[in-house]
Amino acid sequence: MSQKPSAHELCFYAGLYRLTAVDGKKKAEFYLMNTYRNRRKPSWGVTEQALDQALPTLLGKPLGMGAGYKTDRHYPEDQLMDSGTFVSHTNHGRYATGTAEITDTQTYEMLKTGTLKAISTVIYPYYEFCSVCNEQLDNNWETHSHIKSGEAYARVESFEFARFDFVDTPAYPQAGFLNFAASKNQNQSDNTYASLPLLAGLYACAHPTNLNREIESKNVNFMDEKEIVAALSTLQKDLTSLSASVTALTANFNTMREEQKTEKTQREQKEATALVEEAYLARLKAGLTTEAARTVEVAKLAACNAEALKLLIAEAATKPPVQTQEAQTKHPKQSDPPTNLEAALAQASQTLGFKPQAQQKEGSA
């Protein structure tokens, strides 16, 4: 960036998201910053565009702490030790993560055990504006009337990442979701994860608590531990409730689906029974079967599919109604139509212009 940064710093307390060791390279991915207004007075926040444009400036920036692994405060550069360097970043829209390669073995072990948790993301603003009147702010931005009254916040529209320091603050969300000893991946013992959406959610609603004079003198975005415990408890209750709702909805859906299957089966069975009865009556009317043979005939018809039954009904409709016994005596038939279902099907197909069906072997029906 060609602009000259302001003389003041802004700090955002952020957390460890993922710890990995692959091919001998130890890396730590951190939740760096979000674009929500923090709730400390005087408050500030960065825009999404500013965050996106600033992310490349974190590459090569050191991650460290006070010499001798001191994390009680920010130390001047000549009293710092480097634990690693930031090598990549990811923009998630309203928040961003950055990955540092950890070159100090003890730092990595302290991260694994949870001794090191929070980092302070330090930025240098270039352009800041009042969120109410859009007046450009200077190094005395805290004294601006709208900012001082809490009516507005400093909207940072351009900045660069300055450095990242491990800090030991009770305001850091250490109650539960960053208990790395408990959350280790059993299959990949060097890989440890926290909930990134949870981190994002907690920091999005972050607001400060008084810790000490040094932290109070900076512009910091963080939550106190009691609030985080309460937030985690609420989230856990919501998760339990949602899980129960999903389970209940799944059970209801499965029950409804089974009921629909049962109804469909019953409907199809009813339709099939009606079609068998229709085929039997049509054949009876056409003199192709008898009432005495009803049981056997219906059983054979029930073994036919719907297309075959419809074909038999159509074939029966082409036959003249059966004659009375007296008419049959006066005018005996020259030949009886076939009563065998297979033969009837073949004859019906031929009569109606369908391709004759292959003859089945005796007893295969």
N, C-alpha and C positions, 0 to 999 in steps of 0.2 A: 504494500500500500504506500502511496506517495504522501498521504497526509501525515501530519505530525500528531502523535497521540497526546492526550491531555496529561496533565501532571498527576492526576489522581488515579487510584485503582478502584476497581469493583471486584468483589469476591463472591463466589457462589460455592457453597459447600455441597459436594456431590459424593457419589458412592461407587463402590466396586460392583460391577455386574458379573464379569466372567473372568475366571482364572484358568489358564491352559498351559500345558507343556507338550509341545509336539516337535519331534525331530531335534530335541535338545534346546529348542527355543522356548523360553518361559515368557508368557505374555499375560498382561492384565488389561481387561477392557473396562472402562469406567463410564458411568453415566455422568456426562460433563455439565450439561446445562439445558434448561428449557426456555421457552419464549414467553412464559407467563409472568405477569407482574408479581414481584414478591411483595409480601405484606408488611415488611418492616417500614417504619417511617423514619426518614424519607425513603421512599421506595423507588425501584427502577426495574427495567426489563428490556430485553433485546428483542428486535423484530425477527421474524423468520428469515427475511432476506439478509439481515445483518449476520445472523448465525450461519447461514449457508455460505456467505462470502468470507467469513472469518475462519471457517474450519481448516482451510489449507495452512493457516498460519500456525497451527499447533504442531505440524510436522517438524520433527527435529527438536522440539522444545523438551527440556528436561523434566523429569519427575523425580522429586527428591524430598529431603527433610533436613533438619539441623544435623550437623556433624555429630556422630555418636548415636544416631538413630533417635534424635530428639524431635518430638512432635507437639510440644506444648505451645508453640507459637511459630509465626513466620520469622525466619532468620535472614539476615543480610547475606548477600551472595558469597562473601568471603567466609561465611560460617556454615555453608550448605554442603551437603553430600548428594551426589546423584545416584539414584537407584535404577534409572532407565531413561529411555527416550521414546517419545510418541512417534509411531510409525504409520498409523492409519486412523481414519475416522469414518463415521457413518451418520448421515443426516436422516432422522426419522420424522422430519416435518416440524413438529412442535418441540422436539428435543433432539439431542445429539449424543453419540457415544464416541469415545476415542480409545485406541489401543496402544499401549506402551510395551515395548520389549524390556523386560526386567533383566538387568545385567548384574545386579547384586544378589548373591545367593541368599543372604540373610533376610533381605527385604522380601524375597519371594516366600521364604518359610514363614515370615511374620504375616504375610498376606494369607497363606494357607491356614494358619492357626487362628486368624481373625484378630491378631494383635494390631495390625494396621487395617483401618477400615475406611475412614473418610479422607478425601482430598479437598483442598481448597483450589478452585479454578480461579486464577487471577487474570483479569482482562484489563487492557488499556482502551478506553473509549476514544473514538475520533469525533463522532458527531452525536450529540444528545439534544433532545428537544422535549419541551414540556408537553405532556399528553393532552392538555386542555387548550392552551393558547398557541402551541407550536413554536414558541420562542426558543431559539437556540440557547443552550445552557453552557456555562463555562465551569471552571474548577470550583466555583462557589455555588454549584447547582442546588445544594441543599438549602440555601437561603432564599431561593426563588419562592415567591408568595404562594403559588399554587402547590408547589412541592412541599413547602414547610407546613402548610395547613392540612396536608394529606388529601387534598382535593384531586391532585394529579400525581403522576410519577414521571421519572426521567425515562423517556423512550430512546434507547440506544439504537441508532440506525447504522452505525459503523464502528467496528472495534477489531482488535486483534488479541489473540491469546498470548499472555505474557509468560506464565509459568504455572506449575502444578506442584503443590506441596502437600505431603501427608500431614494431617492435623489430628490431634486427639481432643475431641470435643464431645461432651455428653449430649449435645444436640444432634449428633449423628444417629440415624436410625439403626441402632444395633440390636433392637429387641426382636429377635425371631428370624427374619428372612435373610440375614447375613451370618447366620451361625454356620460357618463353613464346616466345622467338624461334623455337624449333623447332616449337612446337605451334600456331602461328597458323593460323586457318582461312583458307584461300586465297580462298574466295568472299566472306568477310566479314572483311576485314583488321583491323577494330577489335574483333572478337570473339575472345576467347581462353578456353580451357577447361582445367581440370585434371580428374582423375578423382575425382568426389565419393565413390564407394564406396571408392576407394583411400585417400582422405583419412580417411574414417570408419574404415576398417580399421586404418590406422596409428595414429591417435590413440586408438582403443579399446584398443590394447595399449601405450600410451605409458608410459614411465617416465623419470626424470630423469638428468641427469649434472651434475657440478659445473662451473659456468662461472666465476662470480665471487662475491664475498661478497654483492653486492646481490641477485643472483638467488637465491642459496642462502637468503637470509633470507626470501624469499617462498615461498608454497605453489604450486608450478608443476607443470603437467602437460605434459611434452614428451619427445621422444626425442633421442638424440644421432645425429649424422650417419652414423656407421658402422653403427649399428643400422638406420637407414632404408635405407642402401644394401643391406644384407644382406636387409632385408625386401622391397625392390623386386626384388632378384635372385631371391629365393624365389618371389615372386608371378609374375615373368616366366617362371620355369621351370615353375611350375604352369600358367600360361596356355598355354605351348607344349605341355606334356603334354596338357592338356585339349583343345587344338585338334587335336592329332594323334589323340586318342581319338575326337573328334567326326568327324574325316575318315574314320577307319577304320570307325566305326560306320555312317556314311552310306554308305560303299562296300559294306559287308556288307548293309545294308538294301536298297540298290539291286540288288545281286546276287540276294538272296533274292526280291525282288519280280519280277525278270526270270525267275527260275527258276519262280516260281509262275505267271506269265503263260504260260511255255512249257508247263508241266504242264497248265494249264487248256486251252490250245489243242490240245495233243495228245489230251487226254481228250475234248474236244468233237469233234475229227476222228474219233477212234475210235468215239464214239457215233454220229456221222453216218454213217460207213461201215457200221456194223452195222445201222442203220436202213434204209439203202439196200438192203443185202443182204436184210433181212427183207421189204422191200416187193417186191423182185424175185421172191423165192421165193414170196411170197403170190400174186403175179400169175401166176407160172408155174404154180402149183398150180391156180389158177382158170382156166387156159387163156387168160389175157389177154395172154400173150406166149409166146415160144418160146426154147429154149436157143440156137438159131442167132442170135437177135437180142439175146443177152445184153449184148454190148459196147455196142451202141447204146442199149439199154434202161437199163442201169446208168448210162451217161453222162447220159441225160435225167433219171433219178431223182436223180442227184447234184446236179442243178441246182435241185431242189425243196427247199423248207424243211421243217422237221420236221413242222409241222402238215399240210402237203400229203401227206407220206409216210405219216403215221398215217391220214389220210383214205383213201388208196389201199389201205392194209393192211386197214382196216375194210370198204371196198367189196369187196375181193377175198374177204373172209371170208363175204360174203353169197352168193357164187357156189358152185354145186356143183363138186366136184372134176372135173378134166378126164377125159373118157371115154377108154377104150382105143381103138386104131385099129379093132379089130373091131367094137366097140359103135358107133363112129361110122359104120361102113359100113352096119350094120343099121338104125340110127336116126339118119339124117342130121339135123343141126341145121337148123331152119327159118331161123335168122339168126345170124350171128356177133356176139358182143359187140364193142364198139369197142376197138380196140387203141391208138388215139391217146391219149396221156396227158392232153391237154387235154379230150378228149371223156370220158375215163374219170373225170376229176375232176368234170366237170359232172354226169355220170350218178350218181357216188357221192354227191355233195352232195344231189341230188334224192332218191335212194333213202333216204339217212339223215336226210332232213328238214332239211338245211342249205340256206342261201341259195345259189343257183348263183353260182359265181365268174364274173367277167367274162372273156369269151373273149379270148385273146391273139392278136395277128396272127401269121400263119404265119412261122416263122423267128425270132420274137422271144424264144423261150425260151433 
